[in-house]
Amino acid sequence: MAFIELDGLEKVFTVRRRAGLLRREKREVRAVDGISFGVERGEMVGYIGPNGAGKSTTIKMLTGILTPSGGRLRVAGIDPSSERKRLARRIGVVFGQRTTLWWDLPLRDSYTLVHRMYRIPDDRFRANLARCVELLDLGDLLDVPVRQLSLGQRMRGDIAAALLHDPDVLYLDEPTIGLDVVSKAKVRGFLRDLNATQGTTVLLTTHDLTDIEQLCSRVMVIDHGRLMYDGDLAGLHTAGDGERQLVVDLAHESAPIEVPGARFVRAEGPRQWLAFPATASAAPVVAAVAAAYPLADLSVREPDIEAVIAKMYGGTRDAGRESVR
């Protein structure tokens, strides 16, 4: 049996909408529609998809916040909705746009409250806190009220709080949203170390493909509440016919760049955009550009997840669809 197991999981919401001046009508929104998958202990899995696809709804059912409308769900052999308190000791959760820290208290006091809530043995708490403080660079922030922390600082503080009780599984919902490059690097490095040294199972939802590429060996795509893909990231790009972009800054304005293996997309002054297959190496394209054009700078941009999914499943999403995140 997998450590996390979903079998035909469903979540249906009833939505009331105004249908005239005095009348409201009800309709069902199927946020999660028959999803089945398993995650083994120690795996690090990306769970991705467009806004409204059902990612956060799935996470909320995995944590016991929401009760499934149908199907079967187990985490470490526990039914989250019926044994939520028992499960809470086995899981850690970080929602990128919400904090579990106490807003007006110093970060240190929030950790003390977590210590008491989970009844963590003193030695274990001190060791875990010291490790998190060192790896997440929290030493200078422990006496700062949470409300005075930047988004990146607060996010690192939230991740530490979720791990003080040594959870077996960590759910991360957009953990790097709005973070600067330095903060993202610290969070990613910490998560890699956590998975490698502690064997913590990680389920990561994000719109940042770099998070997935640097952290996850497996990715699942959910769209319209259904599991559309389960495999590695290279396979996702192949299935979606995705493209990466090479952003080239030339020394001066030039005619459209023409090099083998890439197509010209657009230009703005001396800056030009080229596209090439996501499964191809950027090196030959970069070498060709550098050899033939006066290059000032360049960067490679990964495919947008929504664009990949749109190509995989037939173009634009239904703009009129009710969505529940």
C-alpha positions as CSV (number, residue, x, y, z in Angstrom):
1,M,0.0,0.0,0.0
2,A,1.3,3.5,-0.9
3,F,2.0,6.0,1.9
4,I,-0.5,8.4,0.3
5,E,-3.3,6.6,-1.5
6,L,-6.2,8.2,-3.5
7,D,-8.8,6.0,-5.2
8,G,-11.6,7.7,-7.2
9,L,-11.4,10.8,-4.9
10,E,-14.2,13.4,-5.6
11,K,-15.2,16.7,-4.1
12,V,-18.4,18.4,-5.3
13,F,-19.5,21.9,-4.1
14,T,-22.9,23.4,-4.4
15,V,-22.8,26.9,-5.7
16,R,-25.7,29.4,-5.6
17,R,-25.9,32.0,-8.3
18,R,-28.3,34.8,-8.9
19,A,-30.7,34.0,-11.7
20,G,-32.9,37.1,-11.9
21,L,-33.9,39.7,-9.5
22,L,-35.5,37.5,-6.9
23,R,-34.4,34.0,-7.8
24,R,-31.2,32.1,-7.1
25,E,-30.3,28.8,-8.8
26,K,-28.0,26.0,-7.5
27,R,-25.4,24.2,-9.5
28,E,-22.8,21.6,-8.7
29,V,-19.1,22.3,-9.2
30,R,-17.0,19.2,-9.4
31,A,-13.6,20.5,-8.0
32,V,-12.0,17.1,-7.9
33,D,-13.4,14.5,-10.2
34,G,-12.3,10.8,-9.6
35,I,-8.6,11.2,-9.0
36,S,-6.5,8.1,-8.2
37,F,-2.8,8.0,-7.5
38,G,-0.3,6.7,-4.9
39,V,2.8,8.3,-3.4
40,E,5.4,6.2,-1.7
41,R,7.2,7.2,1.5
42,G,10.1,9.5,0.8
43,E,8.9,10.6,-2.7
44,M,9.0,14.3,-3.6
45,V,6.2,14.9,-6.1
46,G,5.0,18.0,-7.9
47,Y,1.2,18.5,-8.1
48,I,0.6,21.1,-10.7
49,G,-2.1,22.7,-12.9
50,P,-3.9,25.9,-13.7
51,N,-5.8,28.1,-11.2
52,G,-9.1,26.4,-10.4
53,A,-7.8,23.0,-11.4
54,G,-8.5,21.5,-7.9
55,K,-5.0,21.4,-6.4
56,S,-5.7,23.1,-3.2
57,T,-9.0,21.3,-2.8
58,T,-7.0,18.0,-3.0
59,I,-4.5,19.2,-0.4
60,K,-7.4,20.2,1.9
61,M,-8.9,16.7,1.7
62,L,-5.4,15.2,2.3
63,T,-5.2,17.2,5.5
64,G,-8.7,16.6,6.7
65,I,-9.9,20.2,6.3
66,L,-12.4,19.1,3.7
67,T,-14.4,15.8,3.6
68,P,-14.4,14.0,0.2
69,S,-17.8,13.7,-1.6
70,G,-16.7,10.2,-2.9
71,G,-13.9,7.8,-3.3
72,R,-11.3,6.6,-0.9
73,L,-8.4,8.5,0.7
74,R,-5.6,7.3,3.1
75,V,-2.5,9.0,4.4
76,A,-0.2,6.7,6.4
77,G,-3.1,4.3,6.7
78,I,-5.3,7.1,8.3
79,D,-8.6,8.5,7.0
80,P,-7.9,12.3,7.2
81,S,-11.5,13.4,7.5
82,S,-12.5,10.9,10.4
83,E,-9.1,10.9,12.2
84,R,-7.9,14.5,11.7
85,K,-6.3,14.9,15.1
86,R,-4.4,11.7,14.8
87,L,-3.2,12.6,11.3
88,A,-2.1,16.1,12.4
89,R,0.9,14.6,14.2
90,R,2.1,12.9,11.0
91,I,1.8,15.9,8.6
92,G,3.1,19.4,8.1
93,V,1.3,22.0,5.9
94,V,2.4,25.3,4.4
95,F,-0.1,27.4,2.4
96,G,1.9,30.1,0.6
97,Q,-0.8,32.8,0.9
98,R,-1.7,32.1,4.5
99,T,0.4,31.9,7.7
100,T,0.1,29.6,10.7
101,L,2.3,31.9,12.7
102,W,0.9,34.3,15.4
103,W,0.9,37.7,13.8
104,D,1.8,39.9,16.7
105,L,4.2,37.5,18.4
106,P,7.9,37.2,17.8
107,L,8.8,34.2,15.7
108,R,10.4,32.5,18.7
109,D,7.1,32.6,20.6
110,S,5.2,31.1,17.7
111,Y,7.6,28.2,17.8
112,T,7.2,27.8,21.6
113,L,3.4,27.5,21.0
114,V,3.9,24.9,18.4
115,H,6.2,23.1,20.8
116,R,3.4,22.9,23.4
117,M,0.6,22.2,21.0
118,Y,2.3,19.1,19.6
119,R,3.9,18.2,22.9
120,I,7.2,17.8,21.3
121,P,9.9,16.5,23.6
122,D,12.2,19.3,24.7
123,D,15.4,17.8,23.3
124,R,13.8,17.0,19.9
125,F,12.3,20.5,19.7
126,R,15.6,22.2,20.4
127,A,17.4,20.1,17.9
128,N,14.8,20.6,15.2
129,L,14.6,24.3,15.8
130,A,18.4,24.7,15.7
131,R,18.5,22.8,12.4
132,C,15.7,24.9,10.8
133,V,17.2,28.2,12.0
134,E,20.6,27.3,10.5
135,L,19.4,26.0,7.2
136,L,16.6,28.6,6.6
137,D,18.7,31.5,7.9
138,L,16.3,32.5,10.7
139,G,18.8,33.4,13.4
140,D,18.3,37.2,13.2
141,L,14.5,36.9,12.9
142,L,13.6,34.9,16.0
143,D,12.8,38.0,18.1
144,V,11.0,39.9,15.3
145,P,7.2,40.0,15.4
146,V,5.7,38.1,12.4
147,R,3.9,41.1,11.1
148,Q,7.2,42.8,10.6
149,L,8.7,40.0,8.5
150,S,9.0,40.2,4.7
151,L,7.1,37.7,2.7
152,G,10.2,35.6,2.1
153,Q,11.1,35.7,5.8
154,R,7.6,34.7,6.8
155,M,7.5,31.9,4.4
156,R,10.8,30.4,5.7
157,G,9.3,30.8,9.2
158,D,6.2,29.0,8.2
159,I,8.2,26.1,6.8
160,A,10.2,25.8,10.0
161,A,7.0,25.8,12.1
162,A,5.5,23.0,9.9
163,L,8.6,20.8,10.5
164,L,9.3,21.2,14.2
165,H,7.3,18.0,15.1
166,D,9.1,15.8,12.5
167,P,6.1,15.1,10.2
168,D,6.3,12.1,7.9
169,V,4.7,14.1,5.0
170,L,4.9,17.8,4.1
171,Y,2.3,19.5,1.9
172,L,3.5,22.7,0.3
173,D,0.9,24.9,-1.5
174,E,2.7,27.6,-3.5
175,P,5.6,27.9,-1.0
176,T,7.7,30.2,-3.1
177,I,4.9,32.5,-4.4
178,G,6.1,36.1,-4.4
179,L,9.6,35.3,-3.1
180,D,12.8,36.9,-4.4
181,V,15.5,34.8,-6.0
182,V,17.6,34.5,-2.8
183,S,14.6,33.4,-0.7
184,K,13.6,30.8,-3.3
185,A,17.1,29.4,-3.4
186,K,17.1,29.0,0.4
187,V,13.7,27.3,0.5
188,R,14.6,24.9,-2.3
189,G,18.0,24.0,-0.7
190,F,16.3,23.3,2.6
191,L,13.6,21.1,1.1
192,R,16.2,19.0,-0.9
193,D,18.2,18.5,2.3
194,L,15.1,17.6,4.3
195,N,14.0,15.0,1.8
196,A,17.5,13.5,1.5
197,T,18.4,13.4,5.2
198,Q,15.0,12.9,6.8
199,G,13.2,10.9,4.1
200,T,10.2,13.3,4.4
201,T,7.5,12.8,1.8
202,V,6.8,16.0,0.0
203,L,3.8,17.0,-2.1
204,L,4.4,20.3,-3.8
205,T,1.8,22.5,-5.6
206,T,3.3,25.4,-7.5
207,H,3.1,27.5,-10.7
208,D,6.9,27.8,-10.7
209,L,8.3,25.1,-13.0
210,T,11.8,25.8,-11.5
211,D,10.6,24.5,-8.2
212,I,9.5,21.3,-9.8
213,E,12.7,20.9,-11.9
214,Q,15.0,21.4,-8.9
215,L,13.0,19.4,-6.4
216,C,10.8,16.7,-7.9
217,S,11.5,13.6,-9.9
218,R,7.8,13.1,-10.5
219,V,5.1,15.4,-11.5
220,M,1.3,15.1,-11.7
221,V,-0.9,17.5,-13.7
222,I,-4.5,18.1,-12.6
223,D,-6.9,20.0,-14.8
224,H,-10.7,20.5,-14.4
225,G,-10.5,18.3,-11.3
226,R,-9.0,15.3,-13.2
227,L,-5.5,13.8,-13.2
228,M,-4.2,14.3,-16.7
229,Y,-0.6,13.3,-16.4
230,D,1.6,11.4,-14.0
231,G,5.3,11.0,-14.9
232,D,8.6,12.9,-15.1
233,L,8.9,16.5,-16.3
234,A,10.5,15.7,-19.6
235,G,7.5,13.5,-20.4
236,L,5.2,16.4,-19.6
237,H,6.9,18.7,-22.0
238,T,6.8,16.0,-24.7
239,A,3.1,15.4,-24.1
240,G,2.3,19.1,-24.2
241,D,4.7,20.0,-27.0
242,G,6.0,22.7,-24.8
243,E,8.5,25.3,-25.8
244,R,11.2,27.2,-23.9
245,Q,12.2,30.7,-24.8
246,L,15.6,32.2,-25.3
247,V,15.6,35.9,-24.5
248,V,18.5,37.5,-26.3
249,D,19.9,41.1,-25.7
250,L,22.0,42.2,-28.6
251,A,24.6,44.9,-28.6
252,H,22.4,46.8,-31.0
253,E,19.0,46.5,-32.8
254,S,19.1,43.8,-35.5
255,A,17.0,41.9,-38.0
256,P,15.2,38.9,-36.6
257,I,17.7,36.2,-35.4
258,E,17.7,33.1,-37.6
259,V,19.5,30.0,-36.2
260,P,18.9,26.3,-36.5
261,G,16.7,24.7,-33.9
262,A,14.8,27.8,-32.9
263,R,12.2,30.1,-34.3
264,F,11.9,33.9,-34.0
265,V,9.0,35.0,-31.8
266,R,9.2,38.8,-31.4
267,A,11.6,41.7,-30.9
268,E,11.6,44.9,-28.9
269,G,14.6,47.1,-29.8
270,P,17.8,45.1,-29.3
271,R,16.0,42.4,-27.3
272,Q,14.6,39.3,-29.2
273,W,12.7,36.3,-28.2
274,L,13.4,32.8,-29.7
275,A,11.4,29.6,-29.0
276,F,12.7,26.1,-29.1
277,P,11.3,22.7,-28.0
278,A,11.3,22.2,-24.2
279,T,12.9,18.7,-24.6
280,A,15.9,20.1,-26.5
281,S,19.1,21.5,-25.0
282,A,19.6,25.2,-25.1
283,A,23.3,24.9,-25.6
284,P,23.3,24.5,-29.5
285,V,20.9,27.5,-29.9
286,V,22.9,29.7,-27.5
287,A,26.2,28.7,-29.3
288,A,24.6,29.5,-32.7
289,V,23.4,32.9,-31.6
290,A,26.7,33.8,-29.9
291,A,28.6,32.9,-33.1
292,A,26.6,34.9,-35.5
293,Y,25.3,37.9,-33.6
294,P,26.7,40.7,-31.3
295,L,25.5,39.3,-28.0
296,A,25.2,41.4,-24.8
297,D,23.2,39.0,-22.6
298,L,20.7,36.2,-22.7
299,S,18.5,34.1,-20.5
300,V,16.4,30.9,-20.9
301,R,12.7,30.9,-19.8
302,E,10.9,27.7,-19.0
303,P,7.5,26.9,-20.5
304,D,4.4,28.3,-18.6
305,I,2.5,25.5,-17.0
306,E,-0.8,26.8,-18.3
307,A,0.5,27.0,-21.8
308,V,1.8,23.4,-21.6
309,I,-1.6,22.2,-20.4
310,A,-3.5,24.1,-23.0
311,K,-1.4,22.4,-25.7
312,M,-1.9,19.0,-24.1
313,Y,-5.6,19.2,-23.9
314,G,-6.9,21.2,-26.8
315,G,-6.3,24.9,-26.5
316,T,-8.0,27.4,-24.3
317,R,-9.7,26.6,-21.0
318,D,-13.5,27.3,-20.7
319,A,-13.6,30.9,-19.5
320,G,-17.2,30.5,-18.3
321,R,-16.4,27.5,-16.0
322,E,-17.0,27.8,-12.3
323,S,-13.7,27.0,-10.6
324,V,-12.9,26.1,-7.0
325,R,-9.3,26.3,-6.0
